Structure formats: C-alpha cells, structure tokens
C-alpha cells in the first residue's frame, strides 16, 4: 500500500523514518512491501494525497487541511485519541475509515491522575498559593482512603485514573453512556445519573472525549452540585466544563482545588483568568504523552489495525462517527 506520514510543521515529537523502520521490524510481515513517504508542509501533503491509500497524521496537521482530495484513501490513522477537531467527519473520502491511537495514553495518564488526586487531597494547590504570598499556613489532611471519586469516562484515560485512585483506597464510580460494569471501577452509572452522584463526589475526574453530547457537560449548575471542598481533575478536553464557572467556584471557595491539563483556548494567553484563579494548578496539555514511547506505541497500534483491515476483521481503533470517538 501507499502510506503517507504527515507530521506537524512545528513539532516536539514526530513519526520519523527511524521510528517507522523500528515499528516495521516489530510488526513483521504486515509491514512489508509498502511505499512510505514523510512530509510536513502543504506541498508534500497535496502531492501524497493523490496516490495515498493510508494517511498517518496528527489531528492538528489534518484539521487545517480539511477538506482535501484523496481518491484512493482507505484509512486515516490519527496519532491522538481525541478527534473532536475533525468532527463532523463529512470530509472523509467515501469508504475511508477514521482511526485513533486510543491505548497509548494509559500509563502516563494514570500517573498524572494519581499525582493530581494526591495533590488535591493533600491541599497542595492551597499550599502553593500560601507559598506565593509568603504565608505560613499549616493544615492537616486525611488520606485518600475511603474518599469518593467520580470519573466521567471509562475508556483508557478514565480506567487508568480509576486504577490510580483505587490503589490508594478510594471508592471510584465511573460515568459512561451505558451502565455496564467495568472491572476498574467499584460502580458504574449512566450519564443521565450524573446529577444524582455529584453531591457525594469529593473528587471529580473528567476523562471523556469532547463530543456534541459532552461539550459543557459540567455546567455551572452541575459544578455547584459538587460538595463544598470538592476537587476537580480534567485530563479530557477543556470544552467539557464551563471554565468561567469553574474559576468562579474556585475563587469563592466552594471548590477547594483543581488540577487542569486542558483549557479553552489552548494555548492559554498571557493575562487569562486561569493563571490567577485561586487554588488552580495548570499544566500545558501534557498529562498523557510519554515522549519516549508515544509514537512507537502509536505505530504498533497502527499495524494491529492494518492487520485487521487486511484480514477483514473489525478495526480495534475505528472511530464511531455517530458518537465522535
């Protein structure tokens, strides 16, 4: 097959020829006999799309080139789990499949969730604020054991967060479209029961995709339903929460702390309210990416899906265009 890799023009990580050849060696026979090209600019993309059967690319590199013409394209493999910026997928050539790299982020996001929950439970955002003002303000906190953690999203990100919380003895409830049990959660409820469980959620972790159904899922009214002193972690997308309302409730003291990795907009401009909101710790959309394994793991997932495509089996990472993930 004719495979084209389109890397972003400004990158801190990329699918390099070296990583490609290493992945081919691991993949075996399925990786043999393909014609491969690499590009970063518009000219390389336009030329490759005339003959490409498969496109491997970052959503950031693809979104700005939609729509495009690709008469032979059979598969678009995105090197990210979230594909919200590509929706609706009416740009997708007829018959082509859209895939993501879900599964790559689990280990790193689990560590981030563990760090964030422990920081919130120990009131570290408040300690940072006290340090910035030169205030000696001791306070004692109990362990995370027995606390109630609600995780919205039970995919690879949410499941990793649940495992992280449970290893410290927290009781974890997952929120998903359905209500089937999940081995990484103590309980699972459907999204229509979210309002019922928020009043007992001492910590809320947002780890679901951004879709039409989840945009502004955490409205001001829902944030106010959280108990006083609750903490929030967001490793999903900034658009899942009404950001101004979250800042208001942190500044008022209703919410005790938040550790956020995603925002609206990104990157956050200088002078944005988030930078000075009380007890808010912001990281620059880096919770789930391990630079030593991210693209090598992504390519392994790509070849697993290519094997399924060639064999006529269901594609493990196929994006459901109806739901957007």
C-alpha positions in Angstrom: 0.0 0.0 0.0 1.0 3.6 -0.4 1.3 5.1 3.1 2.0 8.8 3.8 3.0 10.2 7.2 2.2 13.9 7.6 3.9 15.4 10.7 3.0 18.8 12.0 5.3 21.6 10.8 6.3 22.7 14.4 6.8 19.5 16.4 8.4 18.3 19.6 7.7 14.7 18.6 7.2 13.1 15.2 6.9 9.9 13.3 10.4 9.7 12.0 11.8 7.3 9.4 13.8 5.7 12.1 10.7 5.1 14.3 8.9 3.7 11.3 11.6 1.2 10.4 11.8 0.1 14.1 8.0 -0.4 14.1 8.1 -2.4 10.9 10.7 -4.7 12.4 8.4 -5.4 15.3 5.3 -5.8 13.1 6.7 -8.4 10.8 5.1 -9.5 7.5 2.2 -6.9 7.7 4.8 -4.1 7.4 6.5 -5.4 4.3 6.1 -4.2 0.7 4.6 -0.7 1.4 5.6 2.5 -0.2 6.2 5.1 2.5 6.6 8.9 2.4 7.0 11.6 5.0 6.1 15.3 4.9 5.5 18.4 7.0 4.3 21.1 4.5 1.3 21.7 2.3 3.1 20.7 -0.9 4.1 17.2 0.5 0.5 16.6 1.7 -1.2 17.6 -1.5 1.2 15.5 -3.6 0.9 12.4 -1.4 -2.9 12.5 -1.3 -3.2 11.9 -5.0 -2.0 8.3 -4.6 -2.1 7.5 -0.8 -4.0 4.5 0.4 -3.3 5.3 4.1 -2.6 8.6 5.9 -0.9 8.7 9.3 -1.1 12.1 10.9 -1.7 14.3 13.9 -5.1 15.9 14.2 -3.5 19.3 14.3 -1.9 18.7 10.9 -5.0 17.3 9.4 -7.6 19.7 10.7 -6.2 22.7 8.9 -6.1 20.8 5.6 -9.8 19.8 5.5 -11.3 19.4 3.0 -8.9 17.7 0.7 -9.0 15.3 -2.3 -7.7 11.8 -1.9 -9.2 9.4 -4.4 -7.5 6.2 -3.2 -7.6 6.8 0.6 -8.8 3.8 2.6 -7.7 4.7 6.2 -6.8 7.8 8.2 -4.9 6.9 11.4 -4.7 9.8 13.8 -1.9 9.9 16.3 -4.2 11.1 19.1 -7.1 9.6 21.0 -9.4 12.7 20.7 -10.6 13.5 17.2 -13.1 16.3 18.2 -11.4 18.9 16.0 -12.1 16.6 12.9 -15.8 16.4 13.6 -18.2 16.2 11.7 -16.3 13.8 9.5 -18.1 14.8 6.3 -14.7 15.5 4.8 -13.7 11.8 5.0 -13.4 10.3 1.5 -16.1 7.7 0.7 -15.3 4.3 2.1 -12.3 5.6 4.1 -12.0 4.7 7.8 -11.0 7.1 10.6 -8.9 5.6 13.4 -7.4 7.0 16.6 -4.5 5.8 18.8 -6.6 5.0 21.9 -4.5 2.9 24.3 -1.3 4.9 24.0 -2.0 7.3 26.9 -3.0 4.9 29.7 0.2 4.6 31.7 1.2 8.2 31.7 -2.4 9.5 32.3 -2.7 7.1 35.2 0.4 8.5 36.8 -0.9 12.1 36.2 -4.3 11.2 37.8 -2.6 9.7 40.8 -0.4 12.8 41.2 -3.4 15.1 40.8 -5.7 13.3 43.2 -3.0 13.1 45.9 -2.2 16.8 45.4 -5.8 17.8 45.8 -6.3 15.5 48.8 -3.3 17.0 50.5 -4.4 20.5 49.5 -1.2 21.3 47.6 -2.9 24.0 45.5 -3.6 25.8 48.7 0.0 25.3 49.9 1.3 26.7 46.6 -0.9 29.8 47.0 0.3 30.3 50.6 3.9 30.0 49.4 3.4 32.6 46.7 2.2 35.1 49.3 4.8 34.1 51.9 2.2 32.9 54.3 2.9 30.1 56.9 -0.4 28.3 56.8 -0.3 24.7 58.2 -3.3 22.3 57.7 -3.7 18.6 58.2 -5.5 16.3 55.8 -6.6 12.7 56.0 -5.5 10.0 53.5 -7.4 9.3 50.2 -8.6 6.0 51.6 -12.4 5.9 51.7 -12.9 9.1 49.7 -15.4 9.2 46.9 -14.0 9.7 43.4 -16.2 10.1 40.3 -14.6 9.6 36.9 -16.5 10.7 33.8 -15.4 8.5 31.0 -14.5 4.8 31.4 -12.1 4.5 28.3 -8.4 4.1 28.6 -7.9 7.5 30.3 -10.8 7.1 32.8 -9.9 3.5 33.6 -6.3 4.5 34.3 -7.5 7.2 36.6 -9.8 4.8 38.4 -6.9 2.3 38.9 -4.8 5.1 40.3 -7.5 6.2 42.8 -8.3 2.6 43.9 -4.7 1.8 44.7 -4.9 4.4 47.5 -8.2 3.0 48.8 -10.7 5.5 47.2 -14.1 4.4 46.2 -14.5 5.1 42.4 -17.6 5.5 40.4 -17.5 5.6 36.6 -19.9 7.5 34.4 -20.4 6.3 30.9 -23.1 6.3 28.2 -24.3 2.9 29.4 -24.2 1.3 32.8 -22.4 -2.0 32.2 -19.9 -2.9 34.9 -16.2 -2.2 34.4 -13.5 -4.1 36.3 -11.5 -0.9 37.1 -14.5 0.8 38.9 -16.3 0.0 42.1 -19.6 1.1 40.4 -20.7 2.4 37.0 -23.7 4.7 36.3 -25.0 6.1 33.1 -24.6 9.7 32.1 -28.2 10.5 32.9 -27.5 9.8 36.6 -24.6 12.2 36.8 -26.6 14.8 38.7 -27.5 12.2 41.3 -23.9 11.3 42.2 -22.3 14.8 42.1 -23.3 15.8 45.6 -21.3 12.9 47.1 -18.3 13.2 44.7 -15.4 14.5 46.8 -13.2 14.4 43.7 -14.3 14.6 40.1 -12.1 13.4 37.2 -13.0 14.4 33.7 -11.6 11.9 31.2 -14.1 11.6 28.4 -14.0 12.7 24.8 -15.3 16.0 23.7 -18.4 15.4 21.6 -21.7 17.2 20.9 -23.1 15.3 23.9 -20.3 16.2 26.3 -19.5 19.8 25.4 -20.1 21.9 28.6 -21.2 18.7 30.4 -20.1 20.3 33.6 -22.3 23.4 33.6 -22.3 25.9 36.5 -25.3 24.2 37.9 -23.6 20.8 37.9 -20.4 22.3 39.4 -22.5 23.8 42.2 -23.9 20.3 43.0 -20.4 19.1 44.0 -20.0 19.2 47.8 -18.2 22.2 49.3 -14.5 21.5 49.3 -14.5 19.1 46.3 -11.6 18.9 43.9 -11.6 18.6 40.1 -9.1 17.0 37.7 -9.5 17.4 33.9 -7.4 15.3 31.5 -10.1 15.2 28.8 -10.8 18.4 27.0 -11.2 22.0 28.1 -14.7 22.2 26.5 -16.1 19.6 28.9 -16.5 22.2 31.6 -17.8 25.8 31.8 -14.4 27.3 32.5 -15.6 30.7 33.8 -18.0 29.0 36.2 -15.2 26.7 37.5 -13.0 29.7 38.1 -15.8 31.5 40.0 -16.4 28.5 42.3 -12.7 28.1 43.0 -12.3 31.8 43.8 -15.4 31.7 46.0 -14.0 28.7 47.9 -16.9 26.4 47.1 -14.4 24.2 45.3 -11.1 23.6 47.2 -8.9 22.9 44.2 -8.5 22.0 40.6 -5.7 20.5 38.6 -6.3 21.0 34.9 -4.4 19.9 31.8 -6.8 21.1 29.2 -8.4 24.5 28.6 -10.3 26.8 26.3 -8.4 28.2 24.4 -5.1 26.4 24.0 -2.5 27.6 24.5 -3.8 29.9 27.3 -2.8 33.5 26.5 -0.9 35.7 29.0 -3.4 37.5 31.3 -6.0 34.8 31.1 -8.0 34.4 34.2 -7.0 30.7 34.7 -3.4 31.8 35.5 -4.6 33.7 38.7 -7.6 31.6 39.8 -7.4 30.6 43.4 -6.2 27.0 44.1 -5.9 26.1 40.4 -2.9 24.3 39.1 -2.5 24.4 35.3 -0.3 22.1 33.2 0.1 22.7 29.4 -1.8 19.7 27.9 0.9 17.2 28.7 -0.7 14.7 31.1 -0.8 11.7 28.8 2.1 11.9 26.4 5.3 9.9 27.1 7.9 11.2 24.7 10.0 8.0 24.8 7.1 5.7 23.8 4.3 7.8 22.3 4.9 7.4 18.6 6.4 3.9 18.8 3.3 2.7 20.6 1.1 4.5 18.1 2.7 2.7 15.2 2.3 -0.6 16.9 -1.4 0.2 17.2 -1.5 1.2 13.6 0.0 -2.1 12.4 -2.5 -4.0 14.6 -5.3 -2.2 12.8 -3.7 -2.7 9.4 -3.6 -6.4 10.1 -7.3 -6.3 10.9 -8.1 -4.3 7.8 -6.2 -6.8 5.5 -7.8 -9.8 7.2 -11.3 -8.3 7.0 -11.7 -8.2 10.8 -13.2 -5.3 12.9 -10.7 -2.5 13.4 -9.9 -2.1 17.1 -9.4 1.7 16.9 -12.1 2.6 14.5 -13.8 5.9 15.4 -17.6 5.7 15.7 -18.6 8.7 13.6 -22.0 8.8 15.2 -20.6 9.3 18.7 -17.3 11.1 17.7 -14.8 8.7 19.4 
